[in-house]
Amino acid sequence: MNPTTITAQPGTPYVDVVREFDASPELVFRAYTDPELLVRWLGPRGMEMEVLEHDARPGGSYRYVHRSREGEFRFRGVFHAVVPDKLIVQTFEYEARPSGSASRRRGSRTSTAGPG
């Protein structure tokens, strides 16, 4: 398995995740944008995942839920940039926050372009 590098710059709402896959950019892009593939790998092992909404285009949004015996964990976000086989920029928000607390939103960028 290839290592994953996660970088979050202080004072910014962005998280950069970098990992090389032993797959073509087209397959990696499809794994992020096809809901049937997304449920196979996203999230903790041992939890069921249901995609409630997934419109992978600029301005589109997504929602999904992970379920376990402990309860449901819901997430949502907006796709800000989607360039087939190259780039996905999206926000990520955990919906189940304590009452009265501020929402935590993060931006993430996924580049599926190969090296060089």
C-alpha positions as CSV (number, residue, x, y, z in Angstrom):
1,M,0.0,0.0,0.0
2,N,1.3,3.4,-0.9
3,P,1.7,6.0,1.9
4,T,-0.8,8.8,2.4
5,T,0.3,12.4,3.2
6,I,-2.3,14.6,4.9
7,T,-1.5,18.4,5.2
8,A,-3.7,21.0,6.9
9,Q,-2.2,24.5,6.9
10,P,-3.0,26.4,10.1
11,G,-5.7,29.1,9.5
12,T,-7.1,27.6,6.4
13,P,-10.2,25.4,5.9
14,Y,-8.4,23.1,3.5
15,V,-7.0,19.6,3.8
16,D,-4.7,18.2,1.1
17,V,-4.5,14.4,0.9
18,V,-1.8,13.0,-1.4
19,R,-1.5,9.3,-2.2
20,E,-0.4,7.5,-5.3
21,F,-2.6,4.6,-6.5
22,D,-1.7,1.6,-8.6
23,A,-4.5,2.6,-11.0
24,S,-5.0,4.9,-13.9
25,P,-6.3,8.4,-13.3
26,E,-9.5,7.4,-15.0
27,L,-10.2,4.6,-12.5
28,V,-9.3,6.7,-9.5
29,F,-11.6,9.5,-10.8
30,R,-14.4,7.0,-11.3
31,A,-14.0,5.5,-7.8
32,Y,-14.6,9.1,-6.4
33,T,-17.5,9.9,-8.7
34,D,-19.5,6.7,-9.1
35,P,-21.8,6.2,-6.1
36,E,-21.7,2.4,-6.6
37,L,-17.9,2.3,-6.3
38,L,-17.8,5.0,-3.5
39,V,-19.6,2.8,-1.0
40,R,-17.1,0.0,-1.5
41,W,-14.1,2.0,-0.1
42,L,-15.1,5.2,1.6
43,G,-15.4,5.2,5.3
44,P,-14.6,2.9,8.2
45,R,-14.6,-0.9,7.6
46,G,-17.5,-2.6,9.3
47,M,-19.9,0.2,8.7
48,E,-22.7,0.2,6.1
49,M,-22.6,3.3,3.8
50,E,-25.6,4.7,1.9
51,V,-25.2,7.5,-0.7
52,L,-28.2,9.8,-0.3
53,E,-27.2,12.3,-3.0
54,H,-24.1,12.4,-5.3
55,D,-24.0,15.0,-8.1
56,A,-20.3,15.1,-9.0
57,R,-20.2,18.3,-11.1
58,P,-19.2,21.9,-10.3
59,G,-22.0,23.2,-8.0
60,G,-23.4,19.7,-7.3
61,S,-23.7,18.3,-3.9
62,Y,-23.4,15.0,-2.0
63,R,-24.8,13.4,1.2
64,Y,-24.1,10.1,2.6
65,V,-24.6,8.2,5.9
66,H,-22.5,5.5,7.6
67,R,-24.4,3.2,9.9
68,S,-23.3,0.9,12.7
69,R,-24.7,-0.4,16.0
70,E,-23.6,2.8,17.6
71,G,-25.7,4.9,15.3
72,E,-25.6,7.0,12.1
73,F,-22.9,9.3,11.0
74,R,-24.0,11.8,8.2
75,F,-21.8,13.8,5.9
76,R,-22.4,16.3,3.1
77,G,-20.6,18.7,0.9
78,V,-20.5,20.6,-2.4
79,F,-18.3,19.9,-5.4
80,H,-16.6,23.2,-6.4
81,A,-14.4,21.9,-9.2
82,V,-14.7,18.6,-11.1
83,V,-12.3,18.1,-14.0
84,P,-12.7,14.5,-15.3
85,D,-9.6,12.3,-14.7
86,K,-7.7,15.3,-13.2
87,L,-9.2,17.1,-10.2
88,I,-12.0,17.2,-7.7
89,V,-12.3,20.1,-5.2
90,Q,-15.1,19.7,-2.6
91,T,-16.2,20.7,0.9
92,F,-16.8,18.1,3.6
93,E,-19.1,18.6,6.6
94,Y,-20.1,16.2,9.4
95,E,-23.8,16.8,10.0
96,A,-24.3,15.4,13.5
97,R,-22.8,18.1,15.6
98,P,-23.9,19.0,19.1
99,S,-26.8,21.5,19.2
100,G,-25.7,25.1,19.1
101,S,-22.1,24.4,18.0
102,A,-20.7,25.8,14.8
103,S,-20.6,23.6,11.7
104,R,-17.2,22.2,10.7
105,R,-16.5,22.6,7.0
106,R,-13.4,21.5,5.3
107,G,-12.3,21.7,1.7
108,S,-10.5,18.9,0.1
109,R,-8.8,18.6,-3.3
110,T,-8.3,15.3,-5.1
111,S,-6.0,15.3,-8.0
112,T,-6.1,12.2,-10.2
113,A,-3.5,13.3,-12.6
114,G,-0.5,11.0,-12.9
115,P,3.0,12.1,-11.9
116,G,4.8,14.6,-14.0
